[in-house]
Every structure is written in C-alpha cells, then in structure tokens.
Amino acid sequence: MTEIRNYIDGELLPPAANAWFDVWEPATGRRFARAPESDAADVEAAAQAANTAFAGWRDTPAADRARWLHRIADLIERDLEEFAQAESRDTGKPVSLARSLDIPRAVSNLRFFAAAATQFASEAHAMESGAINYTLRQPHGVVAGISPWNLPLYLLTWKIAPALAAGNCVLAKPSEITPLTAFLLAQRCIEAGLPRGVLNILHGRGGQVGQAIVTHPLVRAISFTGGTVTGRTIAAAAAPQFKKLSLELGGKNPSIVFADADFDAAVEGTVRAAFTNQGEICLCGSRVLIERSLYDRFRDAFVAKVRALQVGDPQDPGTDQGALVSAAHLDKVMGAIALARTEGGRILCGGARASVTSTRCREGWFVQPTVIEGLGADCRTNQEEIFGPVATLLPFDGEAQALAIANGTSYGLAASLWSRDNGRCHRVAAQLESGLVWVNTWMLRDLRTPMGGVKHSGVGREGGFEAMRFFTEPRNVCIRY
C-alpha cells in the first residue's frame, strides 16, 4: 500500500498526530494508499516554513523563479505516463484522458506562468504638475491554494504556478479523495531542488486541515476551486481577517443549439461537453437547450452518440467513460437520477449503474451515461449541480426563451452556443450570465484569458495575468520631480 506524506519545508513528513485515512481506487472500489490526516499542527509547521522562505523567494529574480517552474515541468513531462496512471487511479478517469489532457495541461500551467513571471508589468502615470505615479505589484507572502478532486494535478498547478511566479510561498491542499498526483509533484519538487518552504503540500479533510489553512493568520490570500457550499464556508471563515479570495465554484452550464447550427459539429460538441471526464468537470454543459424545430432530430442523434460511449476499465484504451470518483459521489448521482424520475423526467438512455466486463472493476463505481427529457427548466434536476454523466434536454422557441432558460439558475460559470449566424452568436453571448462563453466549440482554453464565474459560481478570476494580479497587491508610489 502506498504511503502518501505531507511536503513541508522541503521534506516528506508523516502527519504530526500520526493520523491517517484510506485512499480508494474508484475503478475497483478497493483501498490502495493511505494519506495524512493533517491538522492545525501540520498547518502551523508549513505556514512557518513558508513565512521563513518568503523573503528569499520574493527577492529571487523572476527569471530564476521561472527556471524553477520550468524544471518542475520538465520532470512531470519526463514522467508523464507515471502521472497519468496515478491520475487515473486517483479519479477513475480513463488513462487516455489523463495522458492527453490533464497532465499536459498541468505542464502547460507551469510553463505559462514561468513565462508570465518574466513578462509581468505594472503601470506608470505622469502628472501635469511635475510628478509621476507608478504602481508596484508586491507578492502577499504566504498564500493558499485549495483544489478539487476532478482535475487534481491540472487545477493544483493552476494555483501553485502563478502564486510562485509572483514571488509568494504556498500552502497547497489537494482533495483528500485524490492525493496521489500531488504527492508525485512533491517528489519532483524535491528532485528539482526547489528551495525549502517555498511550496508546502498538506493532505487531509477540508473541515480539519482546510479550515486550519483558511484561518491561519499568516495566510494572506486563498484561491479555491470546488463546490459552492464549501466556497461559502471559506468566504465566511476568511472574512474576519480580510483575506483576499478567489473562488471558482459550481456550475449548471447550458449548451444552446440553434436550428441553423452545424448539426454534426453541434451533436459531437454537446456530447463531449456533457460527458467528458464522466461529467465531472465544473465546465460541463449538462443542460442541452435545443431549438424546437430541430429538437426531435437532434435528440435522436444525441442519444445515439451517448449510447455509443464505452464505459469500462480506465486502463482500456477503448474506454470513453471511467468510474465516478467515490462511493459517496456515486450515491449522489444515482440519487439525482431518481429525483429526475420523480419529477417526471423520461430516461432516454442510461439511468442505472454500469456493469463492466473487466474482472478487476466489478466492484467499481460506474454509472451509465444518462440522458433525460421532459423536465421543466425550474425543476431541481435542472437547477442543482449533479456533477456526473447526466444530461437533460430542453426545447426552446427563439433567442429570448433560450436566454431565459440558460440564465434561469443561480449559477453562471460557463455556457456554449451553436449557430452559423454570427450576429446571433455575438448577441446571445453578450447576454448570457456566464463568466465564460464558447461559440461553436467547448473547452477551448487560452491560458492568457481570465476564467471564473458570476452569481453563485464564484468571485474573482484565474488564468493569465489576472491570476498574477490576484497573487500580488498594488502599492502606488508618487514622486515629484
């Protein structure tokens, strides 16, 4: 059994209280590792190490900080297959997806912010009275990054990389459900020779170690990706100390298909948007809105494509859908499907646990990709985040109704729309209450652009120089000459 350890002050350490929890492999339903049940004592040690390291890291030239990030990226790239296997074992997703998406994007995060460290600029303003104002952007000091279980290495590096590039020292907490890739990252940081205390990775449950990180007085800024309920708790805990917050939270994202869309591209794109990573991506388009004149044809093609998705062993190259991340999450998704039935939904395909042929996966947490129609836009199924392989189909008449349905939830993270009418695309995109809108595509990301949600999907923006700005604070200097 693998023993995962905390990474504190440059060393791999057991938890101070010698408390551990089991880590389960979703595809088999079996324990495969144990991880630290860290507490406030571990957080204190990590915070002090980060605080001690801060002055030296802040004063390290940006080009040198960039070289450290590139060095870590090189090691992950060298060991891509090991990381992909670990990501699949952690999450239940197909190894092929981890190999082609998650791990390469983690590498890209490190390389992008390594470059950004040397390009980050501020501003200056000359005054008519013979003075000049310029803005310094200074790192906060000790900051925290708390990441979720669905894209564990990708989203952990999404937080670590800009924080380190800007000159901060970091306390990072991966999800307790998926700790393995963070442990491999810690090992590569040691191999790279990253200075002690610059990055610290703490394992454990949110209510214990996460709470201790959020409330620690040395932690000046917190970047969190996860559920809206947890984000609300973090905001409340951080508010008395006026900590800076970036919260990327839940979504109930619409994919809007107009009758003039490229039919084949829209079917392919909306299925991908709904079911990639078993639907366990905050940006997934789980509500598929279809113009009524196209509805029957589109529904039939969509369902046929979903039925063709292969659910199976994540190790199998032919697998499209792996296991859900935990037994508890399996129960949640199955409960959501049961709720849809009670609300009057018609199950067009799926709707049950999936059985797989692989002997080793007989006890795994697999769900059939599920498509539901016949539900009103205001029902719970179409209002609450399911975060699994479940899509609902809703007809609409015209732009106004499409927008009313799309915007008719408390969430506003992402949306996609499909149409050949450029004017309509611009017009509808501007009226969607979403922080990110894709037109005739999905999940096409540019790291230079900010990402985040509106309404209950979060506050703040990540990505590009927005992330660098979050991890720094502006200080104005005015000089008369």
C-alpha positions in Angstrom: 0.0 0.0 0.0 1.3 3.4 -1.0 2.0 5.8 1.9 1.4 9.4 0.9 3.2 12.1 3.0 3.0 15.8 3.5 5.5 18.0 1.9 6.7 20.6 4.5 9.8 22.7 4.4 11.3 20.6 1.6 10.7 17.2 3.3 8.2 14.4 3.0 6.7 14.0 6.5 4.1 12.0 8.3 1.3 13.9 10.0 2.1 15.4 13.4 -0.6 13.4 15.1 0.2 10.2 13.2 -3.4 10.0 12.0 -4.1 8.6 8.5 -7.0 7.9 6.2 -7.5 5.4 3.4 -7.5 6.3 -0.3 -9.7 4.3 -2.6 -9.4 3.4 -6.3 -12.7 4.3 -7.9 -12.4 1.7 -10.7 -12.0 -1.2 -8.3 -13.6 0.1 -5.1 -10.5 -1.0 -3.2 -8.0 0.8 -0.9 -4.7 1.4 -2.5 -3.0 4.1 -0.3 -3.1 5.9 3.0 -2.7 9.6 3.4 -2.0 12.0 6.3 -5.0 13.2 8.3 -3.3 16.6 8.8 -4.4 19.1 11.5 -3.5 22.5 12.8 -0.1 21.4 13.9 0.9 20.4 10.4 -0.5 23.7 9.0 1.5 25.7 11.6 4.7 23.9 10.6 4.0 24.6 6.9 3.0 28.2 7.5 6.1 28.9 9.5 8.3 27.3 6.8 6.6 29.3 4.1 7.0 32.5 6.1 10.7 31.9 6.7 11.3 31.2 3.0 9.3 34.1 1.7 12.0 36.9 1.8 14.4 34.8 -0.1 11.9 33.7 -2.7 10.5 37.2 -3.1 14.0 38.5 -3.8 14.8 35.7 -6.2 14.9 37.3 -9.7 11.8 36.5 -11.8 13.9 34.7 -14.4 15.2 32.4 -11.7 11.7 31.7 -10.4 10.7 30.9 -13.9 13.6 28.4 -14.3 12.4 26.5 -11.2 8.9 26.2 -12.7 10.3 25.0 -16.0 12.5 22.5 -14.1 9.4 21.0 -12.4 7.5 21.0 -15.7 10.4 19.1 -17.3 10.2 16.4 -14.6 6.5 16.0 -14.9 6.8 15.8 -18.7 9.6 13.2 -18.3 7.3 11.1 -16.1 4.1 11.8 -17.9 3.0 8.2 -18.0 3.5 7.7 -14.3 1.5 10.8 -13.6 -1.3 9.7 -16.0 -1.5 6.3 -14.3 -1.7 8.0 -10.9 -4.3 10.4 -12.0 -6.5 7.6 -13.4 -6.0 5.6 -10.2 -6.9 8.6 -8.1 -10.0 9.7 -10.0 -11.3 6.7 -12.1 -11.0 8.6 -15.4 -9.6 6.8 -18.4 -5.8 6.8 -18.5 -6.0 8.0 -22.1 -7.8 11.2 -20.9 -5.2 11.8 -18.2 -2.4 11.3 -20.7 -3.8 13.6 -23.3 -5.5 16.3 -21.2 -4.8 16.5 -17.5 -1.1 16.0 -17.3 -0.1 18.0 -20.4 -2.3 20.9 -19.2 -0.6 20.8 -15.8 2.8 21.1 -17.6 1.3 24.0 -19.7 0.3 25.8 -16.5 3.8 25.7 -15.1 5.4 26.8 -18.4 2.8 29.6 -19.0 3.3 31.2 -15.6 7.1 30.7 -15.8 7.0 32.9 -18.9 4.5 35.3 -17.2 6.9 35.8 -14.3 9.3 37.5 -16.7 6.7 39.4 -18.6 4.5 40.7 -15.7 4.3 44.5 -16.0 2.8 47.3 -14.0 1.9 50.9 -15.0 3.0 54.5 -14.6 1.3 57.8 -15.0 2.9 61.2 -15.5 1.1 64.2 -13.8 1.0 67.7 -15.3 2.2 69.1 -12.0 5.6 67.5 -12.4 5.2 64.2 -10.7 4.9 60.6 -11.7 2.9 57.8 -10.2 3.9 54.2 -10.6 2.4 51.0 -9.2 4.4 48.3 -7.6 2.9 44.8 -7.5 4.2 43.0 -4.5 3.6 39.4 -3.5 1.4 38.8 -0.5 3.7 36.5 1.3 2.1 33.2 2.4 -0.9 32.2 0.2 -3.1 29.1 0.0 -4.3 27.1 -3.0 -7.1 24.5 -2.4 -8.0 22.3 -5.3 -10.8 19.8 -6.1 -10.7 16.1 -7.0 -11.9 16.1 -10.6 -8.8 17.5 -12.3 -6.3 17.1 -9.4 -2.9 18.0 -10.9 -4.2 20.3 -13.5 -6.1 22.6 -11.0 -3.4 22.3 -8.3 -0.7 23.6 -10.7 -3.3 26.2 -11.9 -3.0 27.7 -8.4 0.6 26.9 -7.4 2.2 28.2 -10.6 1.0 31.8 -10.6 1.5 32.1 -6.9 5.1 31.0 -7.1 5.8 33.0 -10.2 4.6 36.2 -8.5 7.0 35.6 -5.6 4.7 34.1 -2.9 5.2 31.0 -0.8 2.4 28.5 -0.9 0.4 26.2 1.3 -1.4 23.8 -1.1 -4.2 21.4 -0.2 -5.3 18.8 -2.8 -8.6 17.0 -2.3 -8.4 14.2 0.2 -10.1 12.0 -2.3 -7.4 12.3 -4.9 -4.0 12.9 -3.2 -1.6 10.8 -5.3 -0.6 13.2 -8.1 0.1 15.9 -5.5 2.4 13.5 -3.7 4.2 12.8 -7.0 4.5 16.6 -7.6 6.1 17.0 -4.1 8.7 14.3 -5.0 9.5 16.1 -8.3 9.9 19.4 -6.4 12.5 17.7 -4.1 14.2 16.2 -7.2 14.3 19.7 -8.8 15.9 21.2 -5.7 13.1 23.7 -5.1 14.1 25.9 -2.1 12.8 24.7 1.2 9.5 26.1 2.4 8.6 27.7 -0.9 5.9 25.2 -1.6 4.2 23.1 1.0 1.6 20.4 0.3 -0.8 19.3 3.1 -3.1 16.4 2.9 -6.3 15.9 4.8 -10.0 16.7 5.1 -11.4 20.1 4.4 -13.1 20.6 7.7 -9.9 20.0 9.5 -6.7 20.9 7.6 -8.6 23.1 5.1 -10.2 25.1 7.8 -6.8 25.5 9.6 -5.2 26.8 6.4 -8.0 29.3 5.7 -8.0 30.7 9.2 -4.2 30.8 9.7 -3.1 34.4 10.4 -0.1 34.1 8.1 -2.2 33.1 5.0 -2.9 36.4 3.2 -4.8 35.1 0.1 -6.8 32.0 -0.8 -7.5 30.5 -4.2 -10.2 27.8 -4.0 -11.9 25.7 -6.7 -14.8 23.5 -5.6 -18.4 23.4 -4.6 -20.5 26.5 -3.9 -21.4 25.3 -0.4 -17.7 24.9 0.6 -16.9 28.3 -1.1 -19.4 30.0 1.1 -17.9 28.4 4.2 -14.4 29.6 3.2 -15.6 33.1 2.5 -17.2 33.3 5.9 -14.1 32.0 7.6 -11.8 34.3 5.8 -13.9 37.5 6.1 -12.9 38.4 9.7 -9.2 38.6 8.7 -10.0 40.4 5.4 -8.1 37.7 3.4 -8.1 38.1 -0.4 -10.3 35.4 -2.1 -10.6 33.9 -5.5 -13.4 31.3 -5.6 -14.2 29.2 -8.7 -17.4 27.4 -7.7 -20.2 25.2 -9.1 -22.0 25.4 -12.4 -25.1 24.3 -14.1 -24.0 25.1 -17.6 -26.2 25.4 -20.7 -25.3 24.3 -24.2 -27.6 26.2 -26.6 -28.2 24.7 -30.0 -30.0 26.8 -32.6 -31.7 25.3 -35.7 -29.1 26.7 -38.1 -26.1 25.2 -36.3 -23.7 22.8 -38.0 -25.6 19.7 -37.0 -22.8 17.2 -36.8 -20.4 19.5 -35.0 -23.1 20.5 -32.5 -24.0 16.9 -31.7 -20.4 16.0 -31.3 -19.6 19.1 -29.2 -22.5 18.9 -26.9 -22.0 15.2 -26.1 -18.4 16.0 -25.4 -19.4 18.9 -23.2 -21.8 16.9 -21.2 -19.8 13.6 -20.7 -16.1 14.3 -20.8 -14.5 13.1 -17.6 -17.7 11.3 -16.6 -19.4 14.8 -16.5 -17.1 15.6 -13.5 -15.9 19.0 -14.8 -17.3 22.2 -13.5 -17.5 23.5 -17.1 -19.5 20.6 -18.4 -22.7 21.5 -20.3 -25.2 19.4 -18.5 -28.3 21.3 -19.8 -28.7 21.0 -23.5 -31.1 23.5 -24.9 -32.3 22.8 -28.4 -34.4 25.0 -30.7 -37.8 23.3 -31.0 -37.8 22.9 -34.8 -34.6 20.9 -34.5 -35.4 19.1 -31.3 -36.5 15.6 -32.4 -33.7 15.1 -34.9 -31.1 16.5 -32.6 -32.4 14.5 -29.6 -32.2 11.2 -31.5 -28.7 11.8 -32.8 -27.5 13.0 -29.4 -28.9 9.9 -27.6 -27.4 7.6 -30.2 -24.0 9.1 -29.7 -24.3 8.8 -25.9 -25.3 5.2 -26.1 -22.2 4.5 -28.1 -19.9 5.8 -25.3 -17.9 2.9 -23.9 -18.0 2.6 -20.1 -15.2 0.4 -18.7 -11.8 -0.1 -17.1 -9.9 3.1 -17.2 -6.8 1.1 -18.3 -8.6 0.0 -21.5 -7.6 2.3 -24.5 -11.2 1.9 -25.8 -12.8 3.3 -22.7 -14.7 6.6 -23.0 -16.2 6.8 -19.5 -14.4 5.6 -16.4 -15.6 5.3 -12.8 -17.1 8.1 -10.6 -14.6 9.3 -8.0 -16.1 7.8 -4.8 -18.9 5.7 -3.5 -20.5 8.8 -1.9 -20.5 10.6 -5.3 -21.9 7.5 -7.0 -24.8 7.6 -4.4 -25.3 11.4 -5.1 -25.5 10.9 -8.9 -27.9 7.9 -8.6 -30.0 10.0 -6.2 -30.2 12.8 -8.8 -31.3 10.4 -11.4 -34.0 9.0 -9.0 -35.1 12.6 -8.4 -35.4 13.3 -12.1 -37.8 10.3 -12.4 -40.0 11.6 -9.5 -40.1 15.0 -11.2 -41.5 13.4 -14.4 -38.3 13.0 -16.4 -38.1 10.4 -19.2 -34.9 8.5 -19.2 -33.8 8.2 -22.9 -30.7 6.2 -22.1 -28.7 5.1 -19.1 -30.2 5.7 -15.7 -28.5 2.9 -13.8 -25.2 1.7 -12.5 -23.0 0.3 -15.3 -21.5 -3.2 -15.2 -18.1 -3.6 -16.8 -16.5 -6.7 -18.3 -13.1 -6.2 -16.6 -12.8 -8.6 -13.6 -10.8 -6.1 -11.6 -13.5 -3.5 -12.0 -16.5 -5.5 -10.8 -16.8 -3.5 -7.6 -16.0 -0.1 -9.2 -18.2 2.9 -9.1 -19.5 3.1 -12.7 -22.7 4.8 -13.9 -24.3 4.6 -17.4 -24.2 7.9 -19.3 -27.7 9.2 -18.8 -29.9 11.5 -20.9 -33.2 12.8 -19.6 -36.0 14.8 -21.3 -39.5 16.1 -20.3 -38.4 18.2 -17.3 -39.2 21.8 -16.7 -36.4 24.4 -16.6 -37.3 25.2 -13.0 -37.2 21.7 -11.5 -34.5 20.7 -9.1 -32.8 18.4 -11.7 -32.3 21.5 -14.0 -31.3 23.8 -11.1 -28.9 21.8 -9.0 -25.4 20.7 -9.9 -25.2 16.9 -10.4 -21.5 16.7 -11.5 -21.8 13.4 -13.2 -22.7 11.7 -16.5 -26.2 13.1 -16.7 -27.6 15.5 -19.3 -31.0 17.0 -19.6 -32.6 18.1 -22.9 -34.9 21.1 -23.1 -36.6 22.6 -26.2 -36.9 26.4 -26.7 -38.5 28.8 -29.1 -36.3 31.7 -30.1 -33.5 33.6 -28.6 -35.4 35.2 -25.8 -36.6 31.9 -24.4 -33.2 30.3 -24.8 -31.7 33.1 -22.8 -34.4 32.9 -20.1 -33.7 29.2 -19.6 -30.0 29.5 -19.8 -29.8 32.3 -17.3 -32.5 30.8 -15.1 -30.3 29.3 -12.4 -28.3 30.7 -9.5 -25.1 29.6 -11.3 -23.1 31.4 -14.0 -19.8 29.6 -14.7 -19.8 28.7 -18.4 -22.0 28.3 -21.5 -21.7 27.3 -25.1 -23.9 28.1 -28.1 -24.1 26.7 -31.5 -25.2 28.7 -34.6 -24.0 29.7 -38.0 -25.4 33.2 -37.6 -22.5 35.4 -36.4 -24.8 38.2 -35.4 -26.9 35.9 -33.2 -23.7 34.4 -31.7 -22.4 37.8 -30.6 -25.8 39.0 -29.5 -26.6 35.9 -27.3 -23.1 35.6 -26.0 -23.3 39.2 -24.7 -26.5 38.4 -22.8 -25.5 35.1 -21.2 -24.9 35.4 -17.5 -21.7 33.3 -17.6 -18.1 34.1 -16.9 -17.0 32.0 -19.9 -18.9 31.6 -23.2 -17.9 29.2 -26.0 -19.3 29.7 -29.5 -19.3 26.6 -31.8 -16.8 24.9 -29.6 -16.4 23.8 -26.0 -13.4 23.7 -23.6 -11.1 25.5 -26.0 -9.0 27.4 -23.4 -6.4 30.1 -23.8 -4.3 30.5 -20.7 -3.9 34.2 -21.4 -7.6 34.9 -20.7 -9.2 35.2 -17.3 -11.6 32.5 -16.1 -14.2 32.5 -13.4 -17.9 32.6 -12.7 -20.7 35.0 -11.9 -23.6 34.7 -9.5 -23.1 31.6 -7.3 -20.3 30.3 -9.5 -17.7 32.4 -7.7 -15.8 35.6 -7.3 -12.5 36.7 -8.9 -10.7 35.4 -12.0 -8.0 32.9 -12.6 -5.8 32.5 -15.6 -3.4 34.8 -17.4 -2.2 38.0 -15.7 -5.5 38.0 -13.7 -4.0 35.2 -11.6 -0.7 37.0 -11.2 -2.6 40.1 -10.1 -4.6 38.1 -7.6 -1.4 36.9 -6.0 0.0 40.4 -5.7 -1.1 43.6 -4.1 -0.7 47.0 -5.8 1.2 49.8 -4.0 1.3 53.2 -5.5 4.4 55.4 -5.4 4.1 59.1 -6.3 7.4 61.1 -6.8 7.6 64.8 -7.5 10.5 65.8 -9.8 
